[in-house]
Amino acid sequence: MNVLGRVSRRLRAYLDARSGDVATRIHGAGRYRAEDIQWLCDTYFKYGAAPGTPWDLLRDAHMQLPDWFRHDLDPLSVAYREQQQRLWQTVSGVERSYDAEVDEREDQLGEIDPVRTPGYYLRRDAHAIAAASDHVLATGMFLKHCGLKAGDRALEYGPGFGQTALALARMGVQVDTVDISATFCSHMQRQADFYQVPLTPFQGRFGMNPRPGQTYDVIWFYESFHHCLDFQEVVHRLREHLAEGGRVILGGEPIPKRENAAVPYPWGVRLHSEVAAVMRKLHWFELGFSERFLNELFTAAGFVGRRIDCEPSLFGELYVFERRPAEIHLGRYWLPEVMAERWQEPEAEGRRAQPGESRLPVDVTGAHSAIELDVSNPRWYPQRIEAALGSRRQAVTLAPRQRATLRFDAPPGDRELMLRCTALLPSLTDWLLRRGRRRSGVLIRRLRYLPVTMMSR
């Protein structure tokens, strides 16, 4: 027994020393490797994310991508999606293809009372109240910006315990929820029965219309859209489920303003250490989307979007999407941060594309016959603007104060309009203007989608 005890103590000491080495390496580099993920998982679920534990050395680390990973793939291609599937397998430790019906199962919370202690009310650790504040703020932001009133219809995908859905139903909104988990549907039903409110849970997947043919004034995702691997198909379906004047709202989603260490691509598996630990244990597909890619995704499906910031908490940051109008005024058109850098600030008459290359995402649903772009030259010197939609190009030289309209027939799937502006000035004059921060730039006034019926007459 004494010999076994000594061997056991030495083995534990060796493992503890090795663990310390791994933690020091990860902390120093800010990176972990694929072979570290199980160890990360064990550490996280042993100590949790609270400060003052060994997790402190690991909480801000990100995965070093495998050698086989390629960054040059089209983010909407089959090859790109397959690569993300392979990355999910690496992180989750699962050797088969992802299956939402199997892999998006709920975390086992044991016996709970969904009426008295749903969701964050269940926690009793030292940081529970501070953590709950994020969710309360998010609910408040949604209630403030949803535009709903009693009698309207709302649909929430992936509600979990559905505290926002319940709040709406208690105020007279007709609420349906769709969740892949039968357990959470049961919890929602118990809450609806207790409060006697118009809240109906349905078991199903994202994009499903629980009442075929019915439309909703608001469709809402909270901390759930990033589990949607078939997001492109789902976004196009949302437009069909949305009532006239309705909106799709995303909240509490991991949407970085620009690609970063956690999401170093347009979309894909989030590489943060805590996310990897959760994926290894629960096998969820934890995605992140760059702000630019998310906006392009919804724009291509016929929406216009905007971001609503929430200073106290990122959980309360909202992305709101509505059906695009036939005419978009560029002075009131929101652009993601990365794209906006290539434009000057909005003006009453529109927005100036800076010298060099600027871009605009466009609708590719085929619901229009042509795209027109109204442009003008507000400067006292001539400027040239070139526009390209896929392989099709147009260019026009604008005299001072001159206006023009550029037109492209309905694109066969081109998702982005490229603009290039050039000031036709002697180089010295151009240099003086730039030194004085008086930038040139063609004013883009309106983007217009012409309906098919107008062209067919």
C-alpha positions in Angstrom: 0.0 0.0 0.0 2.9 2.4 0.9 4.6 1.6 -2.4 1.4 2.2 -4.3 0.9 5.4 -2.4 4.4 6.7 -3.2 3.9 5.8 -6.9 0.5 7.6 -6.9 2.0 10.7 -5.3 4.9 10.8 -7.8 2.5 10.4 -10.7 0.3 13.2 -9.4 3.3 15.4 -8.9 4.5 14.7 -12.5 1.1 15.4 -13.9 0.8 18.6 -11.9 4.2 19.8 -13.1 3.3 18.9 -16.6 0.0 20.8 -16.3 1.9 23.8 -15.0 4.2 23.6 -18.0 1.3 23.5 -20.4 -0.5 26.4 -18.7 2.7 28.5 -18.7 3.3 27.7 -22.4 -0.3 28.6 -23.4 -0.3 31.7 -21.2 3.0 32.9 -22.6 2.0 32.3 -26.3 -1.6 33.2 -25.9 -2.2 30.0 -28.1 -3.1 26.4 -27.5 -2.8 23.5 -29.8 -5.3 20.8 -30.8 -3.6 18.3 -28.5 -4.2 20.6 -25.5 -8.0 20.7 -25.9 -8.9 17.8 -23.7 -6.7 19.2 -21.0 -8.3 22.6 -21.4 -11.7 21.0 -21.1 -10.8 19.1 -17.9 -9.3 22.2 -16.3 -12.3 24.4 -17.2 -14.9 22.0 -15.9 -13.0 21.4 -12.8 -12.4 25.0 -11.8 -14.9 27.0 -13.9 -14.3 30.5 -15.3 -14.2 32.4 -12.0 -11.1 34.4 -11.4 -8.5 33.2 -8.9 -8.2 29.7 -10.3 -5.8 27.9 -12.7 -8.1 29.0 -15.5 -6.7 32.5 -15.2 -3.7 31.4 -17.3 -5.9 30.0 -20.0 -9.0 32.3 -20.3 -7.6 34.5 -23.1 -5.9 31.9 -25.2 -6.9 31.0 -28.8 -6.3 27.9 -30.8 -3.4 27.7 -33.3 -5.0 26.6 -36.5 -3.8 23.2 -37.9 -1.3 23.2 -40.8 -4.0 21.8 -43.2 -6.3 24.9 -42.7 -6.6 27.2 -45.8 -7.6 30.8 -45.7 -8.0 31.3 -49.4 -11.4 29.5 -49.8 -14.6 31.2 -50.8 -16.6 31.4 -47.5 -19.8 30.3 -49.2 -18.2 27.3 -51.0 -18.7 23.7 -50.1 -14.9 23.3 -49.5 -15.0 26.1 -46.9 -17.9 24.5 -45.1 -16.2 21.1 -45.2 -13.1 22.6 -43.7 -15.1 24.1 -40.8 -16.7 20.7 -40.3 -13.2 19.2 -40.0 -12.2 21.9 -37.6 -15.3 21.2 -35.5 -14.3 17.5 -35.4 -10.8 18.5 -34.2 -12.1 20.7 -31.4 -15.0 18.5 -30.3 -13.0 15.3 -30.6 -15.8 13.7 -32.6 -14.8 11.6 -35.7 -18.1 11.7 -37.5 -20.1 14.5 -39.3 -21.9 17.1 -37.2 -25.6 16.3 -36.6 -27.6 19.0 -34.9 -30.2 16.6 -33.7 -27.5 14.8 -31.7 -24.8 17.4 -31.0 -27.0 20.4 -30.0 -28.4 18.6 -26.9 -28.8 20.7 -23.8 -26.4 20.7 -21.0 -27.6 18.5 -18.2 -28.7 20.8 -15.4 -30.5 18.2 -13.2 -33.9 18.7 -11.7 -34.9 22.4 -11.9 -38.0 24.5 -11.5 -38.4 26.4 -14.8 -40.9 28.7 -13.2 -39.0 29.7 -10.0 -35.4 29.3 -11.1 -35.1 29.4 -14.9 -31.7 30.1 -16.6 -29.5 32.5 -14.7 -31.8 32.4 -11.6 -30.4 28.9 -11.0 -26.9 30.1 -10.3 -25.6 30.7 -6.8 -21.9 31.3 -7.3 -20.1 34.6 -6.4 -20.5 36.0 -9.9 -24.1 34.9 -10.6 -25.7 38.3 -10.1 -23.1 40.2 -12.2 -23.5 37.6 -15.0 -27.3 37.9 -14.8 -27.0 41.6 -15.4 -25.9 40.9 -19.0 -29.0 38.9 -19.8 -31.3 41.5 -18.1 -29.7 44.3 -20.1 -30.1 42.2 -23.3 -33.8 41.7 -22.6 -34.2 45.4 -22.0 -32.5 46.3 -25.3 -34.7 43.9 -27.2 -37.9 45.2 -25.6 -36.8 48.7 -26.3 -36.1 48.1 -30.0 -38.4 45.3 -31.0 -41.3 47.7 -31.9 -43.9 45.2 -30.7 -47.3 45.8 -29.1 -50.0 43.6 -27.6 -51.6 41.4 -30.2 -48.5 41.3 -32.5 -46.8 38.0 -33.3 -43.2 37.1 -32.4 -41.1 34.0 -33.1 -37.9 33.1 -31.1 -35.5 30.5 -32.3 -33.4 28.6 -29.7 -34.9 30.3 -26.7 -33.6 28.0 -24.0 -35.5 29.1 -20.9 -37.0 31.9 -23.0 -37.1 34.8 -20.5 -37.5 37.4 -23.3 -40.3 35.3 -24.9 -42.0 35.0 -21.6 -41.8 38.8 -20.9 -43.4 39.5 -24.3 -46.2 37.0 -23.8 -46.9 38.5 -20.3 -47.4 41.8 -22.1 -49.9 40.4 -24.6 -47.7 39.5 -27.6 -48.6 36.2 -29.3 -45.3 34.3 -29.0 -44.1 31.1 -30.6 -40.7 29.5 -29.9 -38.8 26.8 -31.8 -36.1 24.8 -30.0 -34.4 21.6 -31.0 -34.5 20.5 -27.3 -37.6 18.7 -26.1 -36.5 19.5 -22.5 -36.5 23.2 -23.1 -39.8 23.0 -24.9 -41.2 21.3 -21.8 -39.8 24.1 -19.6 -41.3 26.8 -21.8 -44.7 25.0 -21.7 -44.6 24.9 -17.9 -43.9 28.6 -17.8 -46.7 29.4 -20.2 -49.2 27.2 -18.2 -48.2 28.9 -14.9 -48.6 32.4 -16.2 -51.5 31.6 -18.5 -50.0 33.6 -21.4 -50.1 33.3 -25.2 -46.7 31.4 -25.5 -46.5 28.2 -27.5 -43.3 26.2 -27.8 -42.5 24.0 -30.8 -39.8 21.4 -31.2 -37.9 21.9 -34.4 -34.9 23.4 -36.2 -33.9 26.9 -37.1 -35.8 28.2 -40.1 -38.9 26.1 -39.4 -42.2 28.0 -39.5 -44.2 26.4 -36.6 -47.5 27.7 -38.1 -47.1 27.2 -41.9 -48.3 30.3 -43.8 -48.3 32.6 -40.8 -45.9 35.6 -40.7 -44.4 37.3 -37.7 -43.8 40.9 -36.8 -40.5 40.0 -35.1 -38.2 37.0 -35.4 -35.6 36.9 -32.6 -32.4 35.0 -31.9 -30.6 35.4 -28.5 -27.3 33.6 -28.1 -28.6 31.0 -30.6 -27.8 32.1 -34.2 -24.2 31.1 -33.7 -25.4 27.5 -33.5 -26.9 27.7 -37.0 -24.6 25.9 -39.4 -27.0 26.1 -42.3 -27.3 29.8 -41.8 -27.5 30.7 -45.5 -30.6 28.7 -46.1 -32.2 29.8 -42.8 -31.7 33.5 -43.5 -33.5 33.2 -46.8 -36.4 31.4 -45.1 -36.7 34.1 -42.5 -37.7 36.6 -45.1 -40.6 34.3 -46.0 -41.8 34.1 -42.4 -41.6 37.9 -41.8 -44.7 40.1 -41.9 -44.7 43.4 -43.9 -42.7 45.9 -41.9 -41.3 43.2 -39.7 -37.8 42.7 -38.5 -35.2 40.0 -37.6 -33.2 40.8 -34.5 -30.0 39.1 -33.3 -28.7 39.6 -29.8 -26.0 38.2 -27.6 -24.1 36.9 -30.6 -20.3 36.6 -31.1 -20.0 39.0 -34.0 -16.6 40.8 -34.0 -16.3 44.1 -35.8 -13.3 42.6 -37.7 -11.7 39.2 -37.9 -9.6 38.5 -34.8 -7.9 35.7 -33.0 -11.2 34.1 -31.9 -12.8 34.4 -35.4 -9.9 34.7 -37.9 -12.1 34.3 -40.9 -15.5 35.4 -42.3 -17.3 32.7 -40.3 -16.4 29.5 -38.5 -15.6 27.8 -35.3 -14.7 30.2 -32.5 -11.2 29.5 -31.2 -11.4 30.9 -27.7 -10.2 28.6 -25.0 -13.5 28.5 -23.1 -15.4 27.8 -26.2 -13.1 24.9 -27.1 -13.6 23.5 -23.6 -17.4 23.6 -24.0 -17.3 22.2 -27.5 -15.1 19.3 -26.4 -17.6 18.3 -23.6 -20.9 19.1 -25.3 -20.1 18.9 -29.0 -22.0 22.1 -29.8 -21.1 23.8 -33.1 -20.0 27.2 -31.7 -19.7 29.6 -34.6 -18.6 33.2 -34.9 -19.4 35.6 -37.8 -17.5 38.8 -38.7 -19.8 41.8 -38.8 -19.0 42.3 -42.5 -19.9 38.7 -43.5 -23.1 38.8 -41.4 -24.3 42.0 -43.1 -23.4 40.6 -46.6 -25.3 37.4 -45.7 -28.5 39.3 -44.8 -28.2 41.8 -47.6 -27.9 39.0 -50.2 -31.2 37.6 -48.9 -33.0 40.9 -49.4 -32.5 42.7 -46.0 -31.0 46.0 -44.9 -29.4 46.0 -41.4 -28.1 48.1 -38.6 -26.2 47.6 -35.4 -27.5 49.0 -32.1 -24.7 49.4 -29.6 -25.1 48.7 -25.8 -22.4 50.3 -23.9 -22.8 48.4 -20.6 -22.7 44.9 -22.1 -22.0 43.3 -25.5 -24.9 40.9 -24.7 -27.2 43.8 -25.3 -25.7 44.7 -28.7 -28.3 44.1 -31.4 -28.3 43.5 -35.1 -31.6 44.5 -36.7 -32.6 43.5 -40.2 -35.6 44.5 -42.2 -36.7 43.9 -45.8 -34.8 46.2 -48.0 -36.8 49.0 -49.7 -36.8 49.5 -53.5 -34.6 52.6 -53.0 -31.8 52.9 -50.4 -30.6 56.4 -49.5 -26.8 56.1 -48.8 -26.9 58.9 -46.3 -29.0 56.7 -44.0 -27.5 53.4 -44.9 -25.6 51.5 -42.2 -22.3 49.9 -43.2 -20.2 47.5 -41.1 -17.1 49.0 -39.5 -14.6 47.4 -41.8 -16.5 48.6 -44.9 -17.3 52.0 -43.6 -13.5 52.7 -43.3 -13.5 53.1 -47.1 -16.3 55.7 -47.1 -16.5 59.2 -45.7 -19.1 60.1 -43.0 -22.8 60.1 -44.2 -24.2 63.4 -45.4 -27.7 64.7 -46.0 -27.4 64.0 -49.8 -25.7 60.6 -49.6 -22.2 59.2 -48.8 -18.9 59.8 -50.5 -16.8 56.9 -51.7 -13.2 57.7 -50.8 -10.5 57.7 -53.5 -9.5 54.2 -54.1 -11.8 51.2 -53.7 -15.1 51.1 -51.8 -17.7 48.3 -51.7 -21.4 47.8 -51.2 -23.2 44.5 -50.6 -26.2 43.8 -52.9 -29.3 41.7 -52.9 -29.0 38.5 -55.0 -32.5 37.1 -54.5 -33.5 37.8 -58.1 -36.5 39.9 -57.0 -35.4 42.8 -59.2 -34.5 43.3 -62.8 -31.7 45.8 -62.5 -29.7 47.9 -60.0 -29.2 51.6 -60.5 -26.7 53.8 -58.7 -27.2 57.6 -58.6 -23.9 59.5 -58.3 -22.8 63.1 -58.4 -19.6 65.1 -58.2 -19.7 67.7 -55.4 -16.2 69.0 -56.1 -15.0 71.9 -58.3 -12.7 69.5 -60.3 -13.6 66.5 -62.4 -13.7 63.0 -60.9 -14.0 59.6 -62.4 -16.0 56.7 -61.0 -15.7 53.1 -62.0 -18.2 50.5 -60.9 -18.1 46.8 -61.2 -20.6 44.0 -60.4 -18.8 40.8 -61.0 -17.3 40.9 -64.4 -19.5 43.8 -65.6 -17.9 47.2 -65.5 -19.0 50.8 -66.1 -17.2 54.1 -65.8 -18.1 57.8 -66.1 -16.2 61.0 -65.8 -18.1 63.6 -63.9 -17.6 67.3 -64.4 -18.1 69.6 -61.3 -21.7 69.3 -60.0 -22.6 66.8 -62.6 -24.9 63.8 -61.8 -25.2 60.4 -63.5 -26.9 57.1 -63.1 -25.0 53.8 -63.5 -27.0 50.7 -64.2 -26.5 47.0 -64.1 -29.0 44.3 -65.2 -30.0 41.9 -62.5 -26.8 40.1 -61.3 -26.5 36.3 -61.7 -25.3 36.0 -58.1 -22.7 38.7 -57.7 -22.9 39.8 -54.1 -20.9 43.0 -54.0 -20.7 46.3 -56.0 -17.2 47.6 -56.2 -16.6 51.4 -56.7 -13.3 53.1 -57.5 -13.0 56.9 -57.5 -10.3 59.0 -59.0 -9.8 62.8 -58.7 -8.6 64.2 -62.0 -6.2 66.7 -60.6 -2.6 67.6 -61.0 -0.6 65.6 -58.4 0.5 68.7 -56.5 -3.1 70.0 -56.0 -4.2 66.5 -55.0 -1.4 66.4 -52.4 -2.4 69.8 -51.0 -6.0 68.7 -50.6 -5.1 65.5 -48.8 -2.7 67.5 -46.5 -5.6 69.8 -45.7 -7.9 66.8 -45.1 -10.2 67.9 -47.8 -10.7 64.5 -49.4 -12.1 64.1 -52.8 -14.7 61.5 -53.5 -17.8 60.9 -55.6 -21.1 61.3 -53.8 -23.2 58.1 -54.0 -26.7 59.3 -53.5 -29.0 56.3 -53.9 -29.0 52.6 -54.7 -32.2 51.6 -56.5 -33.6 48.1 -57.2 -35.9 48.1 -60.2 -38.7 45.5 -60.0 -39.1 42.9 -62.7 -42.5 44.3 -63.8 -41.1 47.7 -64.7 -38.6 46.2 -67.1 -41.1 43.8 -68.7 -43.4 46.5 -70.0 
